[in-house]
Amino acid sequence: MSVTVLESKKIKAEVGAMPETKGLNFFEEDPNLAFILKRYLSKEDYDHALSHLTELGETAGTRLDELSRIADKHTPELFTFNGKGEVVNRVDYHPAYKEMEYIAYSKFSLVAMAHKPVLGFSTKLPHVLKYGFWYLFAQSEFGLSCPMNMTDSAARVLRRFADQEMKETYLPHMTSTDMNELWTCAQFMTEKEGGSDVGANTVMAKKVGDQWELWGDKWFCSNVTSDLALVLARPEGAPGGTKGLGMFLMPRKLPDGSLNKFRINRLKDKLGTRDMASGEVTFEGATAYVVGDILNGFKQMMSMVNSSRLSNGVRSAGMMRRSFLEALVSARGRAAFGSAISEKPLMKETLFELLLDSEAATAMALFTASVYDKADQGSEVDEKLLRILTPLLKGCICNRARNSATEGMEARGGNGYIEDWVEPKLVRDSFVGSIWEGTTNIIALDVLRSLVKDKTGEDFFNIVYNLTDDISDSFVQQTSQVLMRIIKKVESQTKRIIDLNGPEKELPAKQLMNRLYHVCAASLLLDEASAQITEQGNYRKLYMTLQYIHRYLLKNGFDDFSYSDPSLLKWFDAIVDWEQVPTNAVESLLEKIQQSVVTL
């Protein structure tokens, strides 16, 4: 069969070709990540991290991706009992999973880096940089990121709430980069009685002499073979609801080396993250140690959950980026009907939407990480901002990642549905993000709760308004004026919703969550646009900002301007390849958007 070769923008498109991303360096292919990291990091930190980011990008595009696909097909196997009928709780993992653990925990120190100096740094890494690394890692492996996140978050919880003896005993192991010394951690919270309704939990903590024992069942325990687990349990005599729950640290093995008294009943047959073992556990008098205030266990656990939500958003943003990259490489490498598929108008629309969602999610995730850094340095305002930003990330990015994964699958066509390719795994893994640490409905109510109970609205809108200030370029100024009118409208809507009563207040919670996310994301994109124009004279980010406003704010209830702007056909390649985009690329789009907000 003869092969027709057609020239595409960057690569040759061939009839019958089946291009893939294998061998690409995921960091070098992503100038947006480098652009954002440079904005938040000191030059010294960025320059020092560059070689490590580049190496992880290369690993993610080669060996890590290969290992992840192998481990996904060879799921863990549980052996609850040995031949003598004794409980051993052994889970066998494929060697591919064990090698990924070494890459994550040891080679790149992805858990330790937020707690102590690693990779040649003189201090622990800022959260922005840590999550930059995690964003790259998650593009190839999502399942292992769960144990990584829980170990990282649990170490943070112990550092904050545990007594000195507990810190000295466990933290060195939890933050070790030596695989022989490392102890991973899990979070055992979910029960049959209470999924989202944690206050309905029934696992009991009994005081026996000077120690505590755990009794009862936990229904969904990810990283079920962890060395340690933070467990919510109700001390005998404690009241019902979340106020009666204490937090306990349960080791897998006791100081004498014997197995603690619990049993792994079975492993979950999950849709995604299949390489990481999740299971059902029965406590049969397991020894556990109180963490912090026994009457404040739920609030302490929520500090871990909020940290996990940020991590979840970052990982989902990483999968959105991978979904776009797979779709782009496939569309540019395949020819049909006389040209590369990427040259077809509807495919340009699909690819651009995937890219736009990805860059907005990355902007939101790393901005929130920067807020996390300032909160850790003692800023009360930023601590309060985290209370609304982390559920916004969890509720919107994790939800949108599902769309990116399925659209990316469709962009590859029939092969995208076949397990030889990465898209089925991306689709399966993407769905867990919207369920872990609260379903989308629960998260939307949490956003609403932060506005009502924690009074986060004023600080949130202040930061959004501040992002649109201090702008010199005239086109950015005009865009800022448009965005300001939209923000004011959303702020007014927010206040009206807060003033509603009972169920009426909950009904629009998801719409409100999405709109708050979009105005913040648009403001961040505009801030990035201003910086890019100042530094490079490039209007690429401003074009992205205008498209974002058009698609996610004006299209969603403010006016009838809902069709795709035809300028995308002309500027698609320059946008995708991070080339120079001139002012005339934004003029007509800006004019249409200005007309759309006249009545606001």
C-alpha positions as CSV (number, residue, x, y, z in Angstrom):
1,M,0.0,0.0,0.0
2,S,1.3,3.4,-0.9
3,V,1.6,6.0,1.9
4,T,0.7,9.6,1.2
5,V,2.8,12.0,3.2
6,L,1.5,15.5,4.0
7,E,3.2,18.4,5.7
8,S,1.7,19.5,9.0
9,K,2.8,22.4,11.1
10,K,5.5,20.5,13.1
11,I,5.6,16.9,11.9
12,K,4.7,14.9,8.9
13,A,1.2,13.6,8.8
14,E,0.7,10.2,7.1
15,V,-2.2,8.2,5.9
16,G,-2.5,5.2,8.2
17,A,-0.1,6.6,10.8
18,M,-0.7,5.9,14.5
19,P,1.5,8.5,16.3
20,E,2.0,8.5,20.0
21,T,3.8,10.6,22.6
22,K,6.3,7.8,23.6
23,G,9.8,9.3,24.0
24,L,8.6,12.9,24.4
25,N,9.9,15.0,27.3
26,F,6.7,16.1,29.1
27,F,8.4,19.1,30.7
28,E,10.1,20.4,27.5
29,E,6.8,19.9,25.6
30,D,5.0,22.2,28.1
31,P,6.3,25.8,27.9
32,N,3.2,26.9,29.9
33,L,4.4,25.0,33.0
34,A,7.9,26.6,32.8
35,F,6.3,30.1,32.3
36,I,4.1,29.8,35.4
37,L,6.9,28.3,37.6
38,K,9.2,31.2,36.7
39,R,6.5,33.6,37.9
40,Y,6.2,32.1,41.3
41,L,9.7,30.9,42.1
42,S,12.9,32.7,42.8
43,K,15.4,32.5,39.9
44,E,17.7,30.5,42.1
45,D,15.0,27.9,42.9
46,Y,13.9,27.6,39.3
47,D,17.4,27.3,37.9
48,H,18.3,24.7,40.5
49,A,15.1,22.7,39.8
50,L,15.4,22.9,36.0
51,S,17.6,19.9,35.5
52,H,15.4,17.8,37.8
53,L,12.2,18.9,36.1
54,T,13.7,18.1,32.8
55,E,14.8,14.7,34.0
56,L,11.3,13.9,35.4
57,G,9.7,15.1,32.2
58,E,11.9,12.7,30.3
59,T,11.1,9.9,32.7
60,A,7.4,10.6,32.6
61,G,7.4,10.3,28.8
62,T,9.4,7.1,28.7
63,R,10.0,4.7,31.6
64,L,7.3,5.9,34.0
65,D,4.7,5.7,31.4
66,E,5.8,2.2,30.4
67,L,5.7,1.0,34.0
68,S,2.4,2.6,34.7
69,R,0.7,0.8,31.8
70,I,2.2,-2.5,32.9
71,A,1.2,-2.1,36.5
72,D,-2.4,-1.1,35.4
73,K,-2.7,-4.5,33.7
74,H,-1.2,-6.5,36.5
75,T,-3.3,-5.6,39.6
76,P,-2.3,-6.3,43.2
77,E,-3.2,-9.7,44.7
78,L,-4.3,-10.2,48.3
79,F,-3.3,-13.0,50.6
80,T,-5.2,-12.4,53.9
81,F,-4.1,-15.7,55.5
82,N,-1.1,-18.0,55.3
83,G,-1.2,-21.7,55.0
84,K,-1.6,-22.1,58.8
85,G,-4.7,-19.9,58.7
86,E,-2.9,-17.0,60.4
87,V,-3.7,-13.4,59.3
88,V,-0.8,-12.0,57.2
89,N,-2.5,-9.2,55.2
90,R,0.0,-9.6,52.4
91,V,-0.6,-7.9,49.1
92,D,1.7,-8.7,46.2
93,Y,2.4,-5.9,43.7
94,H,3.9,-6.2,40.2
95,P,7.6,-5.3,40.0
96,A,6.5,-2.3,37.7
97,Y,4.6,-0.8,40.7
98,K,7.6,-1.2,43.0
99,E,9.9,0.5,40.5
100,M,7.5,3.4,40.2
101,E,7.6,3.7,44.0
102,Y,11.4,4.0,43.8
103,I,11.1,6.7,41.1
104,A,8.6,8.7,43.2
105,Y,9.8,8.3,46.8
106,S,13.5,7.9,46.3
107,K,14.8,9.2,43.0
108,F,12.8,12.4,42.8
109,S,11.9,12.6,46.6
110,L,8.3,13.7,45.7
111,V,7.0,13.2,49.3
112,A,10.1,14.3,51.2
113,M,10.6,17.5,49.2
114,A,7.8,19.4,51.1
115,H,9.3,18.4,54.5
116,K,13.1,18.6,54.3
117,P,15.9,19.6,51.9
118,V,16.3,17.1,48.9
119,L,17.7,17.2,45.4
120,G,20.5,19.5,46.4
121,F,18.2,22.2,47.8
122,S,19.3,23.9,51.1
123,T,15.7,24.0,52.4
124,K,12.4,22.2,51.8
125,L,10.9,23.0,48.5
126,P,8.0,25.5,48.2
127,H,4.6,24.0,47.4
128,V,4.5,25.6,44.0
129,L,7.6,23.7,43.0
130,K,6.5,20.5,44.7
131,Y,3.3,20.5,42.8
132,G,5.1,21.3,39.6
133,F,6.9,18.0,40.0
134,W,3.7,16.2,40.9
135,Y,1.9,17.6,37.9
136,L,4.5,16.0,35.6
137,F,4.5,12.7,37.5
138,A,0.7,12.5,37.3
139,Q,0.7,12.8,33.5
140,S,1.9,9.1,33.4
141,E,0.9,7.7,36.8
142,F,-2.2,8.7,38.9
143,G,-2.7,5.6,41.1
144,L,0.6,5.8,43.0
145,S,0.0,9.5,43.5
146,C,-2.7,8.6,46.1
147,P,-0.3,6.9,48.6
148,M,2.2,9.7,47.9
149,N,-0.4,12.3,48.7
150,M,-1.7,10.6,51.8
151,T,1.8,10.1,53.2
152,D,2.7,13.7,52.5
153,S,-0.5,15.0,54.0
154,A,-0.3,12.7,57.0
155,A,3.2,13.9,57.8
156,R,1.9,17.4,57.7
157,V,-1.0,16.5,60.1
158,L,1.4,14.8,62.5
159,R,3.8,17.8,62.4
160,R,0.9,20.0,63.3
161,F,-1.1,18.0,65.9
162,A,1.0,15.1,67.2
163,D,3.0,15.1,70.4
164,Q,6.8,15.2,70.2
165,E,7.3,11.5,70.8
166,M,5.0,10.6,67.9
167,K,6.8,13.1,65.6
168,E,10.2,11.7,66.5
169,T,9.0,8.1,66.0
170,Y,7.2,8.4,62.7
171,L,8.1,11.5,60.7
172,P,11.7,10.5,59.9
173,H,10.3,7.3,58.3
174,M,7.4,9.1,56.5
175,T,9.8,11.6,54.9
176,S,12.6,9.1,54.1
177,T,14.0,8.7,50.6
178,D,15.5,5.4,51.5
179,M,13.1,2.6,50.4
180,N,14.3,0.4,53.3
181,E,13.4,3.1,55.8
182,L,10.3,4.6,54.2
183,W,6.9,4.1,55.9
184,T,3.9,5.2,53.8
185,C,0.6,6.3,55.3
186,A,-3.1,6.0,54.5
187,Q,-6.4,7.6,55.6
188,F,-9.0,5.2,56.7
189,M,-12.2,7.2,57.0
190,T,-15.0,5.8,54.8
191,E,-17.5,3.3,56.3
192,K,-20.7,1.6,55.0
193,E,-22.7,3.8,57.3
194,G,-21.0,7.1,56.3
195,G,-19.5,8.0,52.9
196,S,-19.9,11.7,52.7
197,D,-21.8,11.6,56.0
198,V,-18.8,10.9,58.1
199,G,-20.7,11.7,61.3
200,A,-22.6,8.4,60.8
201,N,-19.3,6.4,61.3
202,T,-19.5,3.6,63.8
203,V,-15.9,2.3,64.2
204,M,-15.3,2.3,68.0
205,A,-12.2,3.2,70.0
206,K,-12.0,1.4,73.3
207,K,-9.6,2.4,76.1
208,V,-7.9,-0.7,77.5
209,G,-5.5,0.1,80.3
210,D,-3.3,2.9,79.0
211,Q,-3.8,2.1,75.3
212,W,-6.6,2.4,72.7
213,E,-8.0,-0.4,70.6
214,L,-10.0,0.0,67.4
215,W,-13.1,-2.2,66.6
216,G,-15.2,-2.2,63.5
217,D,-15.1,-2.0,59.7
218,K,-13.8,0.5,57.2
219,W,-15.3,0.1,53.8
220,F,-12.8,2.0,51.4
221,C,-9.2,2.0,52.4
222,S,-6.8,3.1,49.7
223,N,-3.1,2.2,50.1
224,V,-4.5,-0.6,52.3
225,T,-1.0,-2.1,52.8
226,S,0.5,1.1,54.2
227,D,2.8,1.0,57.2
228,L,0.6,3.6,59.0
229,A,-3.0,4.8,58.8
230,L,-4.8,7.8,60.2
231,V,-8.2,6.5,61.3
232,L,-11.3,8.2,62.5
233,A,-13.0,6.3,65.3
234,R,-15.6,7.1,68.0
235,P,-14.3,6.7,71.6
236,E,-16.7,4.8,73.8
237,G,-19.2,7.2,75.3
238,A,-18.5,10.0,72.8
239,P,-21.5,11.8,71.2
240,G,-22.7,11.1,67.7
241,G,-21.9,13.1,64.7
242,T,-18.5,14.4,63.6
243,K,-17.9,16.1,67.0
244,G,-17.6,12.6,68.6
245,L,-14.8,11.4,66.4
246,G,-11.2,11.1,67.4
247,M,-8.1,10.7,65.2
248,F,-5.9,7.8,65.7
249,L,-2.6,6.6,64.2
250,M,-2.6,2.9,63.6
251,P,0.6,1.1,62.7
252,R,0.6,-1.9,60.5
253,K,3.1,-3.6,62.8
254,L,3.6,-3.2,66.5
255,P,7.0,-2.3,68.1
256,D,7.7,-6.0,68.7
257,G,7.3,-6.7,64.9
258,S,4.0,-8.5,65.2
259,L,1.1,-7.7,62.9
260,N,-1.5,-5.4,64.4
261,K,-4.9,-6.8,65.0
262,F,-6.8,-6.0,61.8
263,R,-7.8,-7.9,58.7
264,I,-7.9,-7.0,55.0
265,N,-11.1,-8.7,53.9
266,R,-10.7,-8.1,50.1
267,L,-9.4,-5.7,47.6
268,K,-11.7,-3.4,45.6
269,D,-12.2,-4.2,41.9
270,K,-11.9,-0.5,40.9
271,L,-12.7,1.2,37.6
272,G,-9.4,3.1,37.6
273,T,-6.2,3.4,39.7
274,R,-6.1,-0.3,39.4
275,D,-2.4,-0.7,40.2
276,M,-2.8,0.8,43.7
277,A,-4.5,-1.5,46.3
278,S,-7.7,-0.3,47.9
279,G,-9.5,-2.6,50.3
280,E,-12.0,-3.3,53.1
281,V,-10.6,-3.6,56.6
282,T,-11.9,-5.0,59.9
283,F,-10.3,-3.8,63.1
284,E,-10.2,-6.6,65.7
285,G,-8.7,-4.7,68.7
286,A,-6.0,-3.0,66.7
287,T,-3.6,-0.9,68.8
288,A,-3.8,2.8,67.9
289,Y,-2.5,6.1,69.3
290,V,-4.4,9.3,69.7
291,V,-3.3,12.2,67.5
292,G,-3.8,15.7,69.0
293,D,-7.0,16.5,70.7
294,I,-9.3,13.4,70.9
295,L,-12.3,15.7,70.8
296,N,-11.2,17.4,67.7
297,G,-10.4,14.4,65.4
298,F,-12.7,15.3,62.5
299,K,-11.4,18.9,62.2
300,Q,-7.8,17.6,62.3
301,M,-8.6,15.0,59.6
302,M,-10.2,17.7,57.5
303,S,-6.9,19.6,57.4
304,M,-5.5,16.5,55.8
305,V,-8.4,16.2,53.4
306,N,-8.0,19.9,52.3
307,S,-4.3,19.2,51.5
308,S,-5.4,16.1,49.6
309,R,-7.9,18.1,47.6
310,L,-5.2,20.5,46.4
311,S,-3.1,17.5,45.4
312,N,-6.1,15.9,43.7
313,G,-6.6,19.1,41.6
314,V,-3.0,19.2,40.6
315,R,-3.0,15.5,39.6
316,S,-6.2,16.0,37.6
317,A,-4.6,19.1,35.9
318,G,-1.7,16.8,34.9
319,M,-4.0,14.3,33.3
320,M,-5.8,17.1,31.4
321,R,-2.4,18.1,30.0
322,R,-1.6,14.5,29.0
323,S,-5.0,14.2,27.3
324,F,-4.4,17.3,25.3
325,L,-0.8,16.2,24.3
326,E,-2.0,12.8,23.2
327,A,-4.8,14.3,21.1
328,L,-2.4,16.9,19.5
329,V,0.3,14.4,18.6
330,S,-2.3,12.0,17.2
331,A,-4.1,14.7,15.2
332,R,-0.9,16.2,13.8
333,G,0.5,12.9,12.8
334,R,-2.5,11.4,11.0
335,A,-3.8,12.4,7.6
336,A,-7.4,12.1,6.3
337,F,-9.3,13.7,3.4
338,G,-6.2,15.4,2.0
339,S,-4.6,17.0,5.1
340,A,-3.5,16.4,8.6
341,I,-6.4,15.9,10.9
342,S,-5.2,18.8,13.0
343,E,-5.9,21.1,10.1
344,K,-9.7,20.4,10.2
345,P,-11.7,23.2,11.8
346,L,-13.6,21.0,14.2
347,M,-10.5,19.2,15.3
348,K,-8.8,22.6,15.9
349,E,-11.8,23.5,18.1
350,T,-11.5,20.3,20.1
351,L,-7.8,20.6,20.6
352,F,-8.0,24.3,21.5
353,E,-10.7,23.6,24.2
354,L,-8.5,20.8,25.6
355,L,-5.6,23.2,25.7
356,L,-7.6,26.1,27.2
357,D,-9.0,23.9,30.0
358,S,-5.5,22.6,30.7
359,E,-3.9,26.0,31.0
360,A,-6.7,27.3,33.2
361,A,-6.5,24.3,35.5
362,T,-2.7,24.7,35.7
363,A,-3.0,28.4,36.5
364,M,-5.5,27.7,39.3
365,A,-3.6,24.8,40.8
366,L,-0.2,26.5,41.0
367,F,-1.8,29.8,42.2
368,T,-3.4,27.9,45.0
369,A,-0.1,26.3,45.8
370,S,1.4,29.8,46.1
371,V,-1.4,30.7,48.5
372,Y,-0.5,27.5,50.4
373,D,3.1,28.7,50.7
374,K,2.0,32.1,52.1
375,A,-0.4,30.4,54.5
376,D,2.5,28.3,55.8
377,Q,4.4,31.4,56.4
378,G,1.7,32.7,58.7
379,S,-0.6,34.7,56.5
380,E,-4.1,34.5,58.0
381,V,-5.7,35.9,54.8
382,D,-4.1,33.1,52.7
383,E,-5.1,30.5,55.2
384,K,-8.7,31.7,54.8
385,L,-8.4,31.7,51.0
386,L,-7.4,28.1,51.1
387,R,-10.7,27.3,52.7
388,I,-12.5,28.3,49.4
389,L,-9.8,27.7,46.8
390,T,-9.1,24.0,47.6
391,P,-12.7,22.9,47.2
392,L,-13.0,25.0,44.0
393,L,-10.0,23.1,42.5
394,K,-11.4,19.8,43.6
395,G,-14.9,20.5,42.4
396,C,-14.1,22.0,39.0
397,I,-10.7,20.7,37.8
398,C,-11.4,17.1,38.8
399,N,-14.8,17.2,37.2
400,R,-13.5,18.8,34.0
401,A,-10.6,16.3,33.8
402,R,-13.2,13.6,32.9
403,N,-14.3,15.7,29.9
404,S,-10.7,16.2,28.8
405,A,-10.0,12.5,29.1
406,T,-13.0,11.4,27.1
407,E,-12.6,14.1,24.4
408,G,-8.9,13.1,24.1
409,M,-10.0,9.5,23.6
410,E,-12.4,10.5,20.9
411,A,-9.7,12.7,19.2
412,R,-7.6,9.6,18.6
413,G,-10.6,7.8,17.1
414,G,-11.1,4.0,17.3
415,N,-7.6,3.5,18.7
416,G,-8.4,5.7,21.6
417,Y,-10.9,3.0,22.8
418,I,-8.3,0.3,22.6
419,E,-6.2,-0.7,25.6
420,D,-3.0,-0.7,23.6
421,W,-3.1,3.1,23.9
422,V,-3.1,5.3,27.0
423,E,-6.5,6.9,26.6
424,P,-8.7,4.2,28.2
425,K,-6.4,4.3,31.3
426,L,-6.7,8.1,31.4
427,V,-10.5,7.9,31.2
428,R,-10.7,5.4,34.0
429,D,-8.3,7.2,36.3
430,S,-9.9,10.6,35.7
431,F,-13.2,9.6,37.2
432,V,-11.8,8.9,40.7
433,G,-10.8,12.6,41.2
434,S,-14.4,13.7,41.4
435,I,-15.2,11.1,44.1
436,W,-12.2,11.1,46.4
437,E,-12.4,13.5,49.3
438,G,-16.0,14.4,48.4
439,T,-18.2,14.1,45.4
440,T,-18.9,17.2,43.3
441,N,-22.2,17.9,45.1
442,I,-20.5,17.7,48.5
443,I,-17.7,19.9,47.3
444,A,-20.1,22.5,46.0
445,L,-21.8,22.6,49.4
446,D,-18.4,23.0,51.0
447,V,-17.7,26.0,48.8
448,L,-21.1,27.4,49.9
449,R,-20.3,26.6,53.5
450,S,-16.9,28.5,53.3
451,L,-18.8,31.6,52.0
452,V,-21.5,31.4,54.7
453,K,-19.6,30.1,57.8
454,D,-16.0,31.2,57.1
455,K,-16.9,34.5,55.3
456,T,-14.4,33.8,52.5
457,G,-16.2,35.8,49.9
458,E,-14.7,39.2,50.6
459,D,-11.1,37.8,50.5
460,F,-11.8,35.8,47.4
461,F,-13.2,38.7,45.4
462,N,-10.4,41.0,46.7
463,I,-7.8,38.7,45.3
464,V,-9.7,38.3,42.0
465,Y,-10.0,42.1,41.6
466,N,-6.3,42.5,42.5
467,L,-5.3,40.2,39.7
468,T,-6.9,42.6,37.2
469,D,-5.1,45.7,38.6
470,D,-1.7,47.2,37.7
471,I,-1.9,46.7,33.9
472,S,-0.2,48.8,31.3
473,D,-1.1,47.3,27.9
474,S,-4.2,48.9,26.5
475,F,-5.7,45.6,25.2
476,V,-5.2,44.0,28.6
477,Q,-6.8,47.1,30.2
478,Q,-9.8,46.8,28.0
479,T,-10.1,43.1,28.7
480,S,-9.8,43.8,32.4
481,Q,-12.7,46.3,32.2
482,V,-14.9,43.6,30.6
483,L,-13.8,41.0,33.2
484,M,-14.4,43.5,36.0
485,R,-18.1,43.9,35.0
486,I,-18.5,40.1,34.9
487,I,-16.8,39.7,38.3
488,K,-19.1,42.3,39.8
489,K,-22.1,40.4,38.4
490,V,-20.9,37.1,39.9
491,E,-20.1,38.8,43.2
492,S,-23.7,40.1,43.3
493,Q,-25.1,36.7,42.4
494,T,-22.9,35.2,45.2
495,K,-24.4,37.6,47.8
496,R,-27.9,36.8,46.7
497,I,-27.3,33.1,47.0
498,I,-25.8,33.5,50.5
499,D,-29.0,35.3,51.6
500,L,-31.3,32.6,50.4
501,N,-32.9,30.3,53.0
502,G,-32.7,26.5,53.5
503,P,-32.8,24.2,50.5
504,E,-33.1,27.2,48.2
505,K,-29.5,28.2,49.1
506,E,-28.2,24.7,48.2
507,L,-29.9,24.4,44.8
508,P,-27.6,26.7,42.9
509,A,-24.4,25.7,44.7
510,K,-22.8,23.8,41.8
511,Q,-23.5,26.7,39.4
512,L,-22.0,29.1,41.9
513,M,-18.9,27.0,42.4
514,N,-18.3,26.8,38.7
515,R,-18.8,30.5,38.2
516,L,-16.4,31.4,41.0
517,Y,-13.8,29.0,39.5
518,H,-14.2,30.6,36.1
519,V,-13.8,34.2,37.2
520,C,-10.7,33.3,39.2
521,A,-9.2,31.3,36.3
522,A,-10.0,34.1,33.9
523,S,-8.3,36.7,36.2
524,L,-5.2,34.5,36.5
525,L,-5.0,34.0,32.7
526,L,-5.3,37.8,32.3
527,D,-2.5,38.3,34.9
528,E,-0.4,35.9,33.0
529,A,-1.2,37.7,29.7
530,S,-0.1,41.0,31.1
531,A,3.2,39.4,32.2
532,Q,3.8,37.7,28.8
533,I,3.1,40.9,26.9
534,T,5.5,42.9,29.1
535,E,8.3,40.2,28.9
536,Q,7.9,38.9,25.4
537,G,5.5,41.3,23.5
538,N,3.4,38.2,22.9
539,Y,-0.4,38.3,22.9
540,R,-0.9,34.6,23.1
541,K,-2.1,34.5,26.7
542,L,-4.4,37.4,26.1
543,Y,-6.0,35.5,23.2
544,M,-6.5,32.6,25.6
545,T,-8.0,34.9,28.2
546,L,-10.5,36.3,25.8
547,Q,-11.5,32.9,24.6
548,Y,-11.9,31.7,28.2
549,I,-14.2,34.7,29.0
550,H,-16.2,34.0,25.9
551,R,-16.6,30.2,26.5
552,Y,-17.0,30.0,30.2
553,L,-18.5,33.3,31.4
554,L,-20.4,34.8,28.6
555,K,-21.7,31.6,27.1
556,N,-23.0,30.4,30.5
557,G,-25.9,32.7,31.1
558,F,-24.8,36.2,30.3
559,D,-25.6,36.6,26.6
560,D,-26.2,34.7,23.3
561,F,-22.7,34.9,21.9
562,S,-22.1,31.2,22.0
563,Y,-20.5,30.1,18.7
564,S,-16.8,29.6,18.3
565,D,-14.9,32.7,17.1
566,P,-13.4,32.0,13.5
567,S,-10.1,33.7,14.5
568,L,-9.2,30.3,16.0
569,L,-8.7,28.9,12.5
570,K,-6.0,31.4,11.8
571,W,-4.1,31.5,15.1
572,F,-4.5,27.8,16.2
573,D,-0.9,26.7,15.4
574,A,0.7,29.8,16.9
575,I,-1.3,29.3,20.1
576,V,-0.5,25.6,20.4
577,D,3.2,26.0,19.6
578,W,3.7,29.1,21.9
579,E,4.7,31.3,19.0
580,Q,4.3,35.1,18.8
581,V,0.6,36.2,18.6
582,P,0.2,39.8,17.5
583,T,-2.3,42.4,18.7
584,N,-4.6,42.0,15.6
585,A,-5.3,38.4,16.8
586,V,-7.2,39.8,19.8
587,E,-8.8,43.0,18.4
588,S,-11.9,41.5,16.8
589,L,-12.5,39.0,19.6
590,L,-12.1,41.7,22.2
591,E,-14.6,43.9,20.4
592,K,-17.3,41.2,20.3
593,I,-16.8,40.5,24.0
594,Q,-17.1,44.1,24.8
595,Q,-20.4,44.3,23.0
596,S,-21.6,41.2,24.9
597,V,-21.3,42.8,28.3
598,V,-22.8,46.2,27.5
599,T,-26.0,45.2,29.4
600,L,-24.3,43.9,32.5
